[in-house]
Amino acid sequence: MSDFLFFAVVGFLAQLVDGALGMGFGVISSAILFGSGVAPPLVSATVNAAKIPTGFVAGLSHWRFRNIDPALLRTLAIGGILGGVAGGLTLTHLKGGVLTLLISAYLIFMGTTVILRGIRGRAPRTLRSRNTAVIGAAGGLIEGIGGSWGPVVTPALTASGVPPNRAIGSGAVAELFVSIAVFATLAVGYFAGSWAPQPGRGLLIPVLGLLAGGVPAAVFGGWLASRAPRRPLTIGVGLLALSIGIYRLIDTLWA
């Protein structure tokens, strides 16, 4: 299978699940790409680059339906950009086994979070803070490392008293700015020689592949959201991330 087709299949499947659950694109994409041996900085750069056009469209939709709180958006975006840049810099400066251990821990954390969400039937509160800048920074750090903003930020906002529609809408637009910042950070590191993908795997093919698969799948989002079995699908996403994280952790420790 060519690299382009591989990334397209990953993008299609991840977007199908994301459309059904309202989350999962970042978790699934990063887990599968990392599990297949793609370099962690390339994983994050690819996922965040693919999120930019989809985030722009989502932002327009939330703006149209007045789901955005400007003050909340501003605070989230500032904190998220700072956290995202920190996450991106972490990926470009850590090397070898240390970086693999970090990404494995991230996948185990996100997998456990998503599984708990499926079991409880609601999103668990993984961050206990009412400071939206802190929430944004934590979400940005996770976004920079692996591309998963929503499972951290949205539950924390709703638990702190933000109306769900404003939490989702403001968070989605803030994520767009964070994805741009993370991708720019990793791109600068790439051109500066701080990191490099495997031979034959540049930035262009993975991004185009995820978009080629993800955009058509997004068409079915509304249909899937009304028909997909949410609880088993959510638990399945969590198990995928958790199992890949544990596998890579054991492989690194025993190498």
VENVENHU-V673826 format. One record per run of one state. SS is the DSSP state (hx for helix, st for strand, lp for the rest). FROM is the first residue (numbers start at 1). LEN is the number of residues. If there is no record, write none. Layout:
# VENVENHU-V673826
ss: [SS | SS]
from: [FROM | FROM]
len: [LEN | LEN]
This chain:
# VENVENHU-V673826
ss: [lp | hx | lp | hx | lp | hx | lp | hx | lp | hx | lp | hx | lp | hx | lp | hx | lp | hx | lp | hx | lp | hx | lp]
from: [1 | 3 | 22 | 25 | 36 | 40 | 65 | 70 | 94 | 96 | 121 | 132 | 147 | 150 | 160 | 164 | 192 | 203 | 219 | 221 | 228 | 230 | 255]
len: [2 | 19 | 3 | 11 | 4 | 25 | 5 | 24 | 2 | 25 | 11 | 15 | 3 | 10 | 4 | 28 | 11 | 16 | 2 | 7 | 2 | 25 | 1]
